[in-house]
Amino acid sequence: MDNYQIAVGENIGQTAGEVWRLLDEGGPQTLSQLKKKLNGGPEFLEFAVGWLAREDKLEILKDKKATLVRLK
C-alpha cells in the first residue's frame, strides 16, 4: 500500500468519525446539511456514509428531494 492509499483511508475514517459526531450531537440530517458542516470538506462524505452504513451504524432514508441519514 502506498502513502496515497493510506492517506485516503485515513481521510475517509476521519470523515466517518466527524459524520458520526455530527449525527450524535445534531440528530438526523440530510447529506446537504452534513456537507455544509464538515470541517475537512465534503469530498469524502459519500465514502464515509457508505462505510458507516456497511458497519450497520446508520440508516439512510431517501425521499423525492433529499437523502436523510441517522444513527441506528
Residue frames as a rotation matrix with the C-alpha (Angstrom) as fourth column:
MET 1
0.586 0.810 0.000 0.00
0.810 -0.586 0.000 0.00
0.000 0.000 -1.000 0.00
ASP 2
-0.376 -0.753 0.540 1.45
0.714 -0.607 -0.349 3.37
0.591 0.254 0.766 -0.92
ASN 3
-0.871 -0.067 -0.486 1.22
0.417 -0.624 -0.661 6.61
-0.259 -0.779 0.572 1.03
TYR 4
-0.776 0.630 -0.042 -1.64
-0.546 -0.636 0.545 7.92
0.317 0.446 0.837 -1.12
GLN 5
-0.142 0.742 -0.655 -3.83
0.078 0.668 0.740 4.89
0.987 0.054 -0.153 -0.31
ILE 6
-0.439 -0.079 -0.895 -3.07
0.871 0.210 -0.445 5.24
0.223 -0.975 -0.023 3.39
ALA 7
-0.977 0.041 -0.211 -3.91
0.021 -0.959 -0.283 8.97
-0.214 -0.281 0.936 3.34
VAL 8
-0.518 0.843 -0.146 -7.21
-0.513 -0.169 0.842 8.36
0.685 0.511 0.520 1.54
GLY 9
-0.094 0.463 -0.882 -8.17
0.488 0.793 0.364 5.63
0.868 -0.396 -0.301 4.00
GLU 10
-0.664 -0.211 -0.717 -7.33
0.743 -0.290 -0.603 7.88
-0.080 -0.933 0.350 6.93
ASN 11
-0.940 0.340 -0.020 -9.34
-0.338 -0.926 0.169 10.77
0.039 0.166 0.985 5.46
ILE 12
-0.234 0.893 -0.384 -12.37
-0.221 0.335 0.916 8.52
0.947 0.299 0.119 4.99
GLY 13
-0.165 0.111 -0.980 -12.04
0.810 0.582 -0.071 7.26
0.563 -0.806 -0.186 8.56
GLN 14
-0.886 -0.193 -0.422 -11.70
0.410 -0.751 -0.517 10.79
-0.217 -0.631 0.745 9.94
THR 15
-0.745 0.667 -0.003 -14.72
-0.539 -0.600 0.591 11.93
0.393 0.442 0.807 7.93
ALA 16
-0.118 0.702 -0.703 -16.73
0.236 0.707 0.667 8.94
0.965 -0.087 -0.249 9.18
GLY 17
-0.461 -0.125 -0.879 -15.88
0.880 0.064 -0.471 9.94
0.115 -0.990 0.081 12.74
GLU 18
-0.975 0.091 -0.204 -16.94
-0.058 -0.985 -0.161 13.50
-0.216 -0.145 0.966 12.11
VAL 19
-0.471 0.855 -0.215 -20.21
-0.389 0.018 0.921 12.37
0.792 0.518 0.324 10.46
TRP 20
-0.162 0.366 -0.916 -20.90
0.695 0.702 0.158 10.17
0.701 -0.611 -0.368 13.49
ARG 21
-0.735 -0.196 -0.649 -20.26
0.642 -0.512 -0.572 13.12
-0.220 -0.836 0.502 15.85
LEU 22
-0.913 0.406 -0.036 -22.49
-0.390 -0.844 0.368 15.48
0.119 0.350 0.929 13.84
LEU 23
-0.213 0.873 -0.440 -25.34
-0.167 0.411 0.896 12.97
0.963 0.265 0.058 13.84
ASP 24
-0.281 0.046 -0.959 -24.88
0.837 0.500 -0.221 12.12
0.469 -0.865 -0.179 17.51
GLU 25
-0.806 -0.120 -0.580 -24.98
0.453 -0.756 -0.473 15.79
-0.382 -0.644 0.663 18.51
GLY 26
-0.783 0.424 -0.455 -27.49
-0.526 -0.842 0.122 17.09
-0.332 0.335 0.882 15.97
GLY 27
0.030 0.826 0.563 -29.76
-0.128 0.562 -0.817 14.15
-0.991 -0.047 0.122 15.18
PRO 28
0.148 0.090 0.985 -30.81
0.823 0.541 -0.173 13.09
-0.549 0.836 0.006 11.67
GLN 29
0.027 -0.214 -0.976 -29.53
-0.315 -0.929 0.195 15.29
-0.949 0.303 -0.093 8.86
THR 30
0.967 0.246 0.062 -29.58
0.002 0.237 -0.971 15.42
-0.254 0.940 0.229 5.10
LEU 31
0.289 -0.896 0.337 -26.43
0.943 0.327 0.062 14.84
-0.166 0.299 0.940 3.08
SER 32
0.248 -0.147 0.957 -26.57
0.464 -0.850 -0.251 18.53
0.850 0.506 -0.143 2.11
GLN 33
0.897 0.103 0.430 -26.59
-0.305 -0.559 0.771 19.58
0.320 -0.823 -0.470 5.76
LEU 34
0.748 -0.659 0.079 -23.65
0.399 0.540 0.741 17.30
-0.531 -0.523 0.667 6.54
LYS 35
0.242 -0.670 0.702 -21.66
0.920 -0.071 -0.385 18.63
0.308 0.739 0.599 3.58
LYS 36
0.487 0.017 0.873 -22.03
0.031 -1.000 0.002 22.19
0.873 0.026 -0.488 4.89
LYS 37
0.889 -0.017 0.457 -20.92
-0.449 -0.220 0.866 21.23
0.086 -0.975 -0.203 8.40
LEU 38
0.783 -0.621 -0.044 -17.90
0.622 0.779 0.078 19.06
-0.014 -0.089 0.996 7.65
ASN 39
0.672 -0.592 -0.445 -14.70
-0.188 -0.718 0.670 20.78
-0.716 -0.367 -0.594 8.75
GLY 40
-0.299 -0.904 0.306 -12.44
0.060 0.302 0.951 18.87
-0.952 0.303 -0.036 6.39
GLY 41
-0.532 0.194 -0.824 -14.65
-0.818 -0.369 0.442 19.40
-0.218 0.909 0.355 3.39
PRO 42
0.331 0.878 0.345 -17.26
-0.714 0.472 -0.517 17.18
-0.617 -0.075 0.783 1.79
GLU 43
-0.023 -0.332 -0.943 -15.07
-0.968 0.242 -0.061 15.26
0.249 0.912 -0.327 -0.68
PHE 44
-0.866 -0.332 -0.374 -15.09
-0.248 0.935 -0.255 12.05
0.434 -0.129 -0.892 1.40
LEU 45
-0.447 0.748 0.490 -18.66
-0.843 -0.170 -0.510 12.31
-0.299 -0.641 0.707 2.72
GLU 46
0.473 0.709 -0.522 -20.20
-0.843 0.536 -0.037 9.65
0.254 0.458 0.852 0.48
PHE 47
-0.162 -0.620 -0.768 -17.37
-0.182 0.783 -0.594 7.20
0.970 0.043 -0.240 1.25
ALA 48
-0.912 -0.229 0.340 -17.76
-0.342 -0.033 -0.939 7.85
0.226 -0.973 -0.048 4.98
VAL 49
-0.083 0.963 0.257 -21.54
-0.960 -0.008 -0.279 7.40
-0.267 -0.270 0.925 4.91
GLY 50
0.453 0.197 -0.869 -21.09
-0.600 0.789 -0.134 4.17
0.659 0.583 0.476 2.95
TRP 51
-0.564 -0.745 -0.356 -18.53
-0.142 0.512 -0.847 2.93
0.813 -0.427 -0.395 5.46
LEU 52
-0.814 0.284 0.506 -20.81
-0.558 -0.143 -0.818 3.68
-0.160 -0.948 0.275 8.43
ALA 53
0.260 0.944 -0.201 -23.80
-0.964 0.244 -0.105 2.11
-0.051 0.221 0.974 6.67
ARG 54
0.172 -0.293 -0.940 -21.77
-0.390 0.856 -0.338 -1.03
0.904 0.425 0.033 5.89
GLU 55
-0.847 -0.514 -0.137 -20.83
-0.032 0.305 -0.952 -1.21
0.531 -0.802 -0.275 9.57
ASP 56
-0.107 0.938 -0.331 -24.59
0.683 0.311 0.661 -1.05
0.723 -0.155 -0.673 10.34
LYS 57
-0.669 -0.225 -0.708 -24.22
0.697 -0.521 -0.493 2.25
-0.259 -0.823 0.505 12.21
LEU 58
-0.803 0.331 -0.495 -26.53
-0.388 -0.921 0.015 4.37
-0.451 0.204 0.869 10.01
GLU 59
0.003 0.808 0.589 -29.89
0.738 0.396 -0.547 4.36
-0.675 0.437 -0.595 8.37
ILE 60
-0.930 -0.248 -0.271 -30.19
-0.017 -0.707 0.707 6.11
-0.367 0.663 0.653 5.02
LEU 61
-0.036 0.989 0.143 -33.65
0.637 0.133 -0.759 7.34
-0.770 0.064 -0.635 4.07
LYS 62
-0.953 -0.293 0.078 -34.39
0.226 -0.516 0.826 8.73
-0.202 0.805 0.558 0.63
ASP 63
0.146 0.987 -0.071 -37.39
0.465 -0.131 -0.875 10.74
-0.873 0.095 -0.478 -0.48
LYS 64
0.668 0.209 0.714 -38.06
0.743 -0.142 -0.654 12.72
-0.036 0.968 -0.250 -3.63
LYS 65
0.889 -0.224 0.400 -35.98
-0.103 -0.948 -0.301 15.73
0.447 0.226 -0.866 -2.58
ALA 66
0.188 -0.834 0.519 -33.26
-0.924 -0.329 -0.193 14.64
0.332 -0.444 -0.833 -0.15
THR 67
0.193 -0.238 -0.952 -31.33
0.217 0.956 -0.195 11.84
0.957 -0.169 0.236 1.45
LEU 68
0.545 0.072 0.835 -31.60
-0.746 -0.413 0.522 11.74
0.383 -0.908 -0.171 5.25
VAL 69
-0.147 -0.662 -0.735 -29.01
0.087 0.732 -0.676 10.00
0.985 -0.164 -0.050 7.39
ARG 70
0.462 0.262 0.847 -29.47
-0.795 -0.301 0.526 9.00
0.393 -0.917 0.069 11.02
LEU 71
-0.678 -0.713 0.178 -27.73
-0.698 0.549 -0.460 6.84
0.230 -0.436 -0.870 13.58
LYS 72
-0.009 0.630 -0.777 -29.19
-0.053 0.776 0.629 3.44
0.999 0.047 0.027 14.40
